[in-house]
Amino acid sequence: IVNDILNVSRIQPYDPTFLVPAVPLAATVHRICSDWASQSGSQRRLTVHPGDSTVGVRFDTEHLRRVLVNLLDNARRHTEDQADAIQVCSGTDDAQHASVSVWSEAAPLESSVERHLFEPFFSSDSRSSGLGLYICRELCERHEASLTYQRAIRSARNQPCEGNAFVVVFQM
């Protein structure tokens, strides 16, 4: 957490031209999700819907891993141990934007929680530092991407289910 905070709070402006070449989004997301599912024992809950394998985004792979793992950990905390309870989808939105969404079958966030989601040190869980979503958003913005929250309906266990989705939109 300390390293993440130091990365986010650096005085020097971030220069995206120092990033590695575009990373293949679908393959990178699949690898990160597979590693997370194995380490957390969440293979049953997680479904990954791969997008176009030719899409690449300019985003540091380690930073993308940090963002996705945080979103997946949050999703796991708020879902039941059921098939399809957590779904990750990657794809293109248009010719200039690609996205990854982490959806979890869960109750809607209270409006008081939703208003402060991305603020540092805000948490609805007493065991949390309240820095995870803040750091995720800051890492996304450093890479000219955005991170948002929305309610969404997905098919889980062959029926429509409401849930919470965190969506990262990348510049291509």
Residue pairs with C-beta under 8 A, 6 or more apart in sequence:
1 129
1 131
1 135
4 66
4 131
4 135
4 139
5 131
5 135
7 139
8 134
8 135
8 138
8 139
8 142
14 142
16 58
16 142
16 143
16 144
19 58
19 59
19 60
19 143
20 60
20 61
21 56
21 58
22 56
22 57
22 58
22 172
23 56
23 57
23 58
23 59
23 61
23 64
24 53
24 54
24 55
24 56
25 51
25 55
25 56
25 57
25 90
25 98
25 100
25 170
26 50
26 51
26 52
26 53
26 55
26 90
27 53
28 61
28 64
29 48
29 50
29 51
29 64
29 68
29 88
29 90
29 100
30 48
30 50
32 64
32 65
32 68
32 69
33 46
33 48
33 68
33 72
33 88
34 48
36 42
36 46
36 68
36 69
36 72
37 43
37 45
37 46
40 72
40 73
40 76
42 72
42 76
42 86
44 81
44 82
44 83
45 76
45 79
45 81
45 82
45 83
45 84
45 85
45 86
46 72
46 86
46 87
46 88
47 83
47 84
47 86
47 87
47 88
48 87
48 88
48 89
49 87
49 88
49 89
49 90
50 90
51 89
51 90
51 91
51 92
51 98
52 91
52 92
55 90
55 91
55 92
55 98
55 172
56 172
57 98
57 145
57 170
57 171
57 172
58 143
58 144
58 170
58 171
59 143
59 145
59 170
60 143
63 139
63 142
63 143
66 135
66 136
66 139
67 136
67 139
67 140
67 147
67 168
68 88
68 100
68 102
70 132
70 133
70 135
70 136
71 102
71 136
71 166
72 86
72 88
72 102
73 132
74 104
74 132
74 133
74 166
75 86
75 102
75 103
75 104
75 106
75 164
76 86
76 104
77 125
78 104
78 106
78 107
78 164
79 85
79 86
79 104
79 105
79 106
80 105
82 105
82 156
82 157
83 156
83 157
84 105
84 154
84 155
84 156
84 157
84 161
85 104
85 105
85 156
86 102
86 103
86 104
86 105
87 101
87 102
87 103
87 104
87 154
87 156
88 100
88 101
88 102
88 103
89 100
89 101
89 103
90 98
90 99
90 100
90 101
91 98
91 99
92 98
92 99
92 172
93 99
93 169
95 172
96 171
96 172
97 169
97 170
97 171
97 172
98 169
98 170
98 172
99 167
99 168
99 169
99 170
100 167
100 168
100 170
101 152
101 165
101 166
101 167
101 168
102 165
102 166
103 152
103 154
103 163
103 164
103 165
104 163
104 164
104 165
105 154
105 156
105 161
105 162
105 163
106 163
106 164
108 151
108 162
108 164
109 117
109 149
109 164
110 124
113 124
114 149
116 122
117 133
117 149
118 133
118 134
118 137
118 147
119 130
119 134
120 130
120 131
120 134
121 129
121 130
121 131
121 134
122 130
122 134
123 129
123 130
133 147
133 166
136 147
137 147
140 146
140 147
140 168
143 170
144 170
144 171
145 168
145 169
145 170
145 171
146 168
146 169
147 166
147 167
147 168
148 166
148 167
148 169
149 164
149 165
149 166
149 167
150 164
150 165
150 167
151 162
151 163
151 164
151 165
152 162
152 163
152 164
152 165
153 160
153 161
153 162
153 163
154 160
154 161
154 163
155 161
156 163
